[in-house]
């Protein structure tokens, strides 16, 4: 079985097509447009992921940071501080939960848009 020049060209074309498709889909998608803050099960506020900032939540019990389209909890007034150790979130459906303070931060996409 010999590898012909046409076989190499075909494989190269497929790899380039796949890479370009990935780049186009990735550039056109929104990984999550809003960080939605829920306190005691009710929506408290919404923050755009495109705007960097530090926000004091829930009457000062938690501090949330949005930077480069990602959200993390910087400070919390709870004994275990598990919400701080949950890391950053940026994709629709991800959440940071602080049970002692009854606080949940979720990522939601733009209404009416489909996540790819």
Secondary structure, 3 states (H helix, E strand, C coil): CCCCHHHHHHHHHHHHHHHHHHHHHHHHCCCCCEEEEEECCEEEEEEECCCCEEEEEHHHCEEEEEECCEEEEEEECCCCCHHHHCCCECCCCCEEEECCCCEEEEEECCCCCCCC
